[in-house]
Each structure stands twice: as structure tokens, then as C-alpha cells.
Amino acid sequence: MSRIRHHVRGTRRTATAGAAVTGAALLTVTLSPTAHADARPTRATAVANAASALLAHAATLGLAADQDTSVRDVIVDKDGTQHVRYDRAYHRLPVLGGDFVVHLAGDGRYRGADRATRQPLSLPSVTPEVSGPKAAALAVSALRAAHPGHRIEQVKAKPRLVVDALHGHPRLAWRTDAVGLDTLGNPVARTVLTDARTGTRIDAWDSIETATGDGASLYSGTVPLQTTPSGSSYQLKDPTRGNTYTGDAANRTDLCIFGICISRAPATLFTDADNHWGTGATADRSSAAVDAQYGTDATWDYYKNIHGRNGIANDGKGSYNRVHYGSNYNNAFWDDSCFCMTYGDGDGTTFGPLVALDVAGHEMTHGVTSKSAALAYSGESGGLNEATSDILGTMVEWYAGNSSDPGDYLIGEKIVRPGFGKAALRFMDRPSRDGSSADYWSSSVGNLDVHYSSGVANHFAYLLAEGSGAKTVNGVSYDSPTADGAALTGIGRDKVGRIWYRALTVYMTSSTNYAGARTATLNAARDLYGAGSAEYDAVAAAWSAVNVN
């Protein structure tokens, strides 16, 4: 991401396009012209508008001539509203808590700002009384104290002078990153914030090292993986996605009676010596682990990048995977109580290992549902619960854009074997192709198993995305009928994913049935595209096409 400096010094300065100058002295500003009023502002336009706002509202933002600002991020909403996020420096020292976000209307007018702190930024001196080596030694002691019972070796510490505006009145501080290895060979790291005048510890927190590896999967080819260094090897744990990890259940099962689990099959974290995981064959137990971890990564990224959701629970915390569960186990499932996904190896006749990308997206979406609408897992709401996982799991597969497992509207097509007798578990274009699922709603659909009553919503989602009739999409042939004989034109899967996600997280509840899902998705389409939009009308038509009126 590019960083644009905003110099705020001297008696007179000139800011070019995308830069601002603030201070008490007379200022001259030259800005690039604003984009045409009918066009959605670009990133550059937003930065230029924010630069102007910084000039006009310097006092409100606490800016002065001894400060610099730099753009960290820019978000432009669909309606043109702009949000420009800044970092701040004081006498060229980074300011912890100096960040702020400028909010602008579609035409560039200043709407306000959010600041991490409103403390006035003024220090008597930026010369430390505590030396850098002293701060480093204090951080090393803090690292060792945070890991009692372990001898921390190969320790390194790097202090950096900053201004701390997060912990009360701004003060000069050393921010020191200390790293080392514990007695098990695992990396440990701690960041320590020390008062640069008194040597008092202000704050401290753990930090993590990360590494980039790759894995040969069963279904998705060779894929990139973020892993964690551990001594001379690596752990299949992703610190960039909430520390989600994958472990080997060693073909053990949970001890459960009447749905209550007394004990769980442990998941031994996978490790690897060279950070190149798996062989792409089932004989290597880490190959299935690669698929599971990759599926977790793709699902995390889909929800983060498309919907702004930071992890399953939207709290930044990762779940974990258990692979090689049970003996020839023909299933995969999400469990709220452990916040984890579990994958069987399949019996080899009907199913192979159930770690395919759309299966991973499906299972993790059950977790998203549990943390949002919490659709009851029975009756019509249960069908909607399953359909939500099919619909958004399918969107994950399309989002990933993996050439070894390209996007389609088939569920579980990679895991089925010839003995299964069908090309996939479920078919969204015409759900009855699986022999049991419902294409259309009827008053008895709620009596079906939830994996079959889900067909109504799956069919709706396909029709809304692609339209009706025979066609080939991404190399796969489909032929989708309608209950009312209407010929439908799709609005595209990206819009379907956004509409369904908003309906799930904003409007659906635990008891939502198919009539309620129609209302929820219409509300979502109205919010996103307008009540009189083509998308809104298409949602209504697609529901009517599956007999939900």
C-alpha cells in the first residue's frame, strides 16, 4: 500500500495532489480537480478531498506544524462516501494512538472524523533519558518473565523510539520487539512499551512470527500457506488469520452419548521440516491437512474481503481443523462447542477425504450462521441453515479462483467416488437431481431432512445468479426450471452472495422460514441496491420461481 506524506512544518508549504499541509501559518494548497459529480470518487479523489479537509479542520484534528501524516487506508462506499485513514508522526517519530479517519460525503464535503485519541500532542523533548540498550534489556526480561518454566534462548531485541498517546497523556517511549526460542524450540515474542524518561513499563503484549510455505493438496493443486516457525520446523498454524490451525485426529473419534461429548479426539498440530507440505496423495497424511487449511484460508479471505467479516465470529479469532477423524468416516461437520471443523477420510468407495474447498466453506459457514441468525436446525429454518452453507460455501469456491477446483454450482463434486452414483452431493440448478431434494416450496417441505429442504433456497440462489434454462457456466452444463414457467435472467453470483449474507446477518432470526427468507432477502436487496432496483425485482421473481410468494 502506498503511503503519502503530509508535511506540516514551517511558515509556508505547498501540498500537491493527495497531500495536505496544516499549521498555524499561512498555507497554500494545490489539489487535483475533483472527479465528475456523477462518477464514484476514486481513491486518488478521496485522498485529495481529505487533504483539503485536513487543511480546513487542522485544529479539530489536533494537527500542528510539528506533525506529519500519512495515508494508511482508503475506503470509498458505493454511494461515494469516502473514509481516509491516517497515521501520524510527531517530530518524525511514530505516534501510537495518533491515527484518525476522515469521513467525507460523496461530493467531498467534510462530515467528521474518528480519532484514536484526543489528547493534545506536545512533548517537552524527543531526546530519551533511558537508552535504547537499556530498553532492550528490560524487554528481554519481560519476555522471559512471560514464559515461566522455560529457558528462553537466542534472544534478540530491537527498540524503536515512539510517542505513546494510547496510555494517558502523550509521552516519549521505547517500543521494543523481543524474540527468542523456548525450551521446546518454539518461537516466542513480546512487544514491550517503556517510558523513555523513567524506564517504567507502560504496556506489553505477545507477538508472533510468521512464514510463507506451500502445500500439495488432494483437490486444489499446490497452494500457498501461512505457517508459524517452530525451532527448526514449521507449524500448520496461520497467525495472519487468527491462528487457525490444522491437526491430525489420528483416526480417533469423540466419546459422545446422547449428543453430549465427554471427550474429544485430540488434534495433534501438523509440523513440517521444510515448509513444503503434503504430496497430493492420500498416503501422506499432511496432504488432507493442506486442503483443510487452504479451505479455511479461502473462507476467511472471502468473508473478510467481500463482507468485511473478520473471522467466523467477527472477532478476529481463528477456528481449527481436525482431519483423519474416525475410521472410513463419510462426513464432515462444524461443532460450535469446540469452534472447529472435523473431516473424515471417507470410505474410499462412495467418498474420498471430505476436505474439498466447497466443503470447507460450507462447514465454516455453519459457524457464521451460529454467530449471526442462529437458524434452528429443523423444519424450514433448518433447510435455510443448510442452504446458507451451500450458497456461501459455493461463493467461497468461486472466490478462490483455483484452476484445480474451479467454481461451480455443484456441492461436494470433488469428494464423491464412482460408487456414489452421482456427480455431486447436491445440485443447485435443479436440486431434485440428487433424488431427494426439493426444487420448489410446498407446505410439507419442512418435514424433509434439512439437507433436502435446503433445495428450495439453493434453487433460488442459482436462479438469481444465473437465470433459468439450459446453459454452460465455467465448463459445467446446467438446466434450471421454474415453478411458474417464468424465464429468468440472473444478476450474478457476487450480488447473490452479498444479498444472502446481509439477509443472514441483519434480518434473519433463529425461526426464519421460507416466507421470512423472501422478506429478509428483499430487505437486503433494498438496502444494497434500492427498492426499485433490478436486483430487488430479481429477488422477488426468483422466489416466485421456486413457489415462495
N, C-alpha and C positions, 0 to 999 in steps of 0.2 A: 504494500500500500504506500502510495506516495505521501510524503509529508511536506507541507507548505509552511514555511516560516513566516511569522507575523512579527516584525521587529517593532519594538515600542520604546525607542530611545531618542534622546537628543531634542533639539528645539524645532526641527522641521524634517519631515520624512515624506517620501513618496511611496505609495503602495501600488504595485501593478496588479493586473487581473489576478484575483484569487488571493491577495494578501491585504492585510489591514494594518493601519498604524493608529495607535491610541496614545493618549497622554494629555497633559495639561496645555502643552504648547500648541501653536497654530499648526495645522496639518493640511497637506494637500493629498488628495486621493484620486487616482485614475483607475477606473473599473471598466471591464469589458461590458459591452451592451447586454442588457437582459434579453433572454430569449423571447420570441414572439408570444404574446399572451395566450394564444390558442394552443401552444405546444407545451408538453410536460417539461418542466425545467430539467436540465441536465445536471450532472454532478458539478461541472465547472460553473454553471449558472448559480447553483446553490452556494458554492464556496464564495463566489463574487458577491452575492446578496448578503451572505453572512459577514463578509469583510466590511461591507458598508454598515451593517448593524453594529459591528464591533466599534467602529468609529463613533457612531451616534450614541451608543449606550455603554461607553467605556466605564463610566463611574458606577453604573448599575452592576456591571460585571466584575468590578473590583480591579480593573486593569490600570496599569500605570506605566511610566516610561522606563522603569527598571525591569520590565517583564517581556517575555517573548511568548507567542502562542504558536501552536502547530496543529493542523487538522489531523485528527485521528480517524474519523469515520464520517460518512455522509449517507443519509437515507432520504430518498425522495418518494413520498407516498404517491399512490395512483391519482389522487386529486391534486397533486402538485405541491402539497405541503412539504416543507423542507426542514431537516433536522441535521445540523452540522455540529459534530462533537470535536472539542479541542482539548489538547494537553497544554499545560502552562509551565514556563520556566521563570525562575527569579534569579537575576544575575547569572543566567545560563545554567543554573542548577535545576534539575527536575523537581517539580513540586508535587509531592504526594497529596492528593486531595485538591489539586489545582484545576482539575478537569471540569468542563462545563459543556452544556449542549445549548446551542442557539436554535430556537424554533421560528420558522418563517412561514407566512402564508404563501399560497400559490403564486401570487404576484410579487413575492419578495419582501413584503412588509413584515417587520419585526413583531412577533407575537409574545416573546418572552424567552426565558432561559431557565435551565435547571443547573444548579451549581453543587459540586460535591461539598463545598464548604463556603460559608460567607464571612469567614474570619478575614480581617484586613491583613494583607501580605506585606509585612515590613519587618526586617531584621536589623539589629544594630551592626552586625558584621557577618560576613560569609567566610571568615577565617576560623577554622576549628581550633579549640583548645585541647581536645583529645585527638591524638594522632591516628592515622589510618591503621598502622600496625597494632595499636592498642585496641581499636575497634575490632580488628580481625581476630585478635586473641580472645576477646570477650565473646565473639560469635562462635568460635571453636568450642569454648567452654559450654556455651548454651547448647550446641549441637550434641556434645557428649552427655550433658545433663538430661537431654530429652530422650536418650536411649539408655536407661539404666540397665545394667547386666550385660552390656555389650562393650567390647573394646573397639572403639572407632579408630580406624587406621587410614593411612593415605589421605589425610585431611588437607583440604585446600580452602582458603577463604579469600574473597575478593570484596573489599569495601568500596563504596561509592558515596560521595558526598551528595546529599539531597536536602530539600526543605520539606519538613514534615508538617502538613497542615491538616492531617487527619485526626490528630490526638490533641485537641485543645488549641491553644494559641500557637501559631506557626513558630517553628524553631529549626535551627540547623541540626542535621542528623547524619549519621553514617548508616547507609543501608548495606549490609554485608551478607553475601551469599556464601554459606559454608557447606561443603560437601565432603563425603568420606564413604568408607565401607564398614559395615558392621561385621561381627564375628561369623556370620553366615555367608558373607560375601555379597550381601545385598546393598545397593546404594542407599545412602541416607543424605538428606539435605535439609537445611534450615536457613531461613532468612531472618536476620536479626536487625532491628532498628534501634540505634544507640544515640542518645543525646550527645552531640558533638561538643558540648560545653562541659557537661558534668560527668559523662561516661555512664549515666543511668540507662538501663534498658527501657525502651519505650514500648516495644512490642516484638513478637517473634512468631513465626509460622513455618510449617513444614513446606518444602517444595520438592519437586520431582524431576529426575532426568528422563528423557525420552529418546527413542531411537526409531529409525525407519527401516523395516525389513520387508520381506515379501514371502508369499506362500503359494504353493501349488495346490489348488483346491480340487475337490471332486467334480464340481459342476461349473465353476466360474473361471477356469483357467488360472493363470498366475496373477495374483492380486497384491497390492501394496498393503502393509500392515504397520501400524504404530505400536511399538513394543516398549518394554521397560528393561534397561540394563540391570543385570544382577550378577555382580562379580565378573567372571569370565564368560557368562552366558546371558541369555535374554529370557524374559517372561512374556507370555502371550497376554499382556495386560496393557490397555491403551490409556495412558494418562491424559491424552487430549480429548477423550470422550468419557470423562467421569470415572476413569479407572475400571471400565468394563473389562471383563476378562473371561477366558475360557478354560475349563478344567475337564479332566478325564474322570468320569464316574466309574471307570473300571468294570463296566457291565454289572454293577450292583444296582439295587432298587431301594426305594424308600420303604420303611415299615409303616404302613398306613392301615388303620382299622376304622370302618365307617366314615371314611373321608378325613380322619384325624391322623396326621403323621407324627408318630412317636419319635422316629429318627429319619434322617435323610442320608441318602448315598452321598458321600463326600465327593468333592470335585477337586482333584489334585491339579494345581495350576501347571499348564504346559510350559516347558522350558526348551530352549534350543541353543546350541553352541555357536552357530554362525549367523543367526537371524534370517535364515532361509528355511522356511517351514514346509513340511509335507513333501510328498512326491506326486500327488494327484491320483494316488491309488489307495484303495481301502486297506491294503496291508500295512500302510504307515498310519498309525493311529492319529497322528497330528494332521493328516490331510482333512479329515472331517472337522477338526478343530479350526482349520483355516477357513472353511466355509462358514462355520458358525460365527467366528469373529468378524469375518468380512460382511456377513449379513447384518450383524449388529452395527458395524461401522456405517454401512449404506443406509440403514434405517435411521440411525442417529442423524446422519447428514441430511436425509430427506426432511425429517421433521424440523431440524434446525434451520436449514437453508430455504425451505419452501414455506414453512408455517411459523418460523420463529420460536419453535419449542425447544427448550434446552434440556433434552433427555426425556425419558418416558414420563417422569413425574414433573417435568418442567422445573427441576431443582438442580440441574447440573450433575446429578449423581448417576453413575452407570449401574447397569444390572450385570448379571453374569450368566454364562452358558455352561451347561453340563452336556457333554457328548458321550457316546458309548454307554448309554443308560440301559440297564436290563439286558436280557438275552433275546436277540432277534425281535426287539420291541418295535412294533409297527405304529409308532406315534411320536408326536412332538407336542409339548404343551408349555403354556405360561403358567406360573404359580405366583400369585400376589404375595403369599406369605414369605417366600424366600426372595422375591423380586428377581426371578431368574427364569431362563428358558431351559428346557430339557429336551434332548434329542435322542431317539432310539436309532439303532443301526439298521432297522428293517430286517425282514426275514430272508432277503435276497431273492425271493420268488415274486412276491407282489410289490414290495418296496425295497429300495436301497436305503442307505443312511438318509434320514429325513432332514438334512441340513441345507436344503436348497435356499436360494436367495428369497424367493417369494414366501417360503415357509417361515423363514426368519422374520421377514417383515410382518407376516400375519401374526406370529406369536407375540412380538414386541408390541404390536398394535392392541392386542388384548390388554396389555399393561397401560397403554394410553387411555383406552376406554375405561379401565378401572379407576384411573385418576381423574376422569372427567365426567362423562354421563353415567358411568357405572351401570350400564344396561343390564337388567336382570337376565340371568342365563336360562330363561324358559319362556315359552309362548312366543308371541311376535317380537317382544323385546330381545329374546334370546337369538332369534333369527337375525335381527338387526345387529346384535353384538358380533355374531359370526360374519355377517356381511361386511361390517365395518373393517374387520381384519382382512377379509378377502379384497375389498375395494382399495384400502390404503396400502396393504401389502403388495398389491399389483402396482400401485403407483410407485412404491419403492423400487420394484423391479424395472419399471420404465425409467425412473430417475437415474438408476445406477448406470444405464447405458453400456452394459457389459456385453461384448460381442459373443462371448461363450454362452451367455444366458440372456438373450435379447428379450425385451419387453413383449408381453402378450396378455391375452385375457383368459388364459388357462391357469388353473391353480394346481401347483404341485406336479407339473408335467415332467420335471427333471427326476423326481424320485420314483415314479411308477416304473414297474418292470412288465415285460410281456404277459406275465401271469396275472396281472391285474385286469386285463381285458379291455382297458380304456386308455386313451392317450393322456389323461389327466385325472385328478381327483374331482375337479369341478370345472364347469364351462360357463363363463359369464354371458356369452351371447345368447345361448339357449340352455339354461340350467338343466332342463329335463334330459339332456344328453347323457347325464350320469345315471339315469334310470330311476332316480328318486326325488330330485329337487323340483320345486315348483317354479314354473315360468311366470305365473300370474297369481295375484292375490285372490283368495276366497275366504269365506268365513271360517273354514276349517284349517287354514294354513298354519295357525298357531298350534295345532295339535301335532304337527310334524316335528321330527328331530330338528334341533336348531341348525344343523349343518345342511338341512334340506329346505327349511322355511327361509333360510338366507337367500335362496334363489331369486325371490321376488326383488330384493334390493340389488343383488348382483346384476340381474337383468336390467333393472332401471339404470344402474350406473353405466353399463355397456351402451345401452341405447342413448343415454345422454351424451356420452363421449363420442361415439362413432356413428350413431344413427341406425336405422333398420335396414333389412335386406341383406343380400349376398355381397361380400366384398373380401378383399385380401388386405390385411394390415400387417406390416412388418414381416411379410412372408407367410403368414398364417391365414387360412381361409375361415370365414365366419358367415353365418346366415341367421340373422336375428329377426324373429317375427314380432308382431304387436297384437295385443288382445283386441284392440278396436280397429285393426286394419289400417291404421294411420301410417304414412311414410314419414319417418323422422330423419332430420339432419342433425348430426352431432355437433357439440360445441367444443370438443377437445378434452382430453383426459386431464390436462393441467387445471382447467376450470372445475372439472368434476371433483378433483381432489381437494381443491380449495373450498368448494361449496360443502362437501361432505364433512371436512374437518371442522369448519366453522359451525355447521349444524350440530355436530357431535359435542363440541367444546363450549358452545354458547347456548344452544336451545334444547337439546335432548336431555331427558332425565332417565332415571332407572326404569320407569314404567312406559317409556315411549313405545307406541305400537306403529303399525304402518301408516295409519292416518296421521299420527303425530309426526312421523318422519317426513311425510309430504309437507306438512306445515313448517317443520324445522328447516328443511332444505329450501323451501320458498323464502323463508325469512333470511336465510343465509345468502341466497341469490340476490334478494333485495338489498341487503347490506353491502354486498360486494359489487353489484353491477346495476342496481336500480330497479324499482318496482315495475317500470315499463320496459325493461330491457329484453333483448332477445334471449339472454340467458335465463331470466326469470320465466319467460313463456316456455322455454325449452324444458325446464324442470317440471312445470305443470304438465306438459304434453308427455314427457317420459313416464311420469307416474300414472297418467291415464292409460298409457300403452301397456302397463302391467296391472291394470284394473284397480289402481289405488286412486280413488276420486274424492 
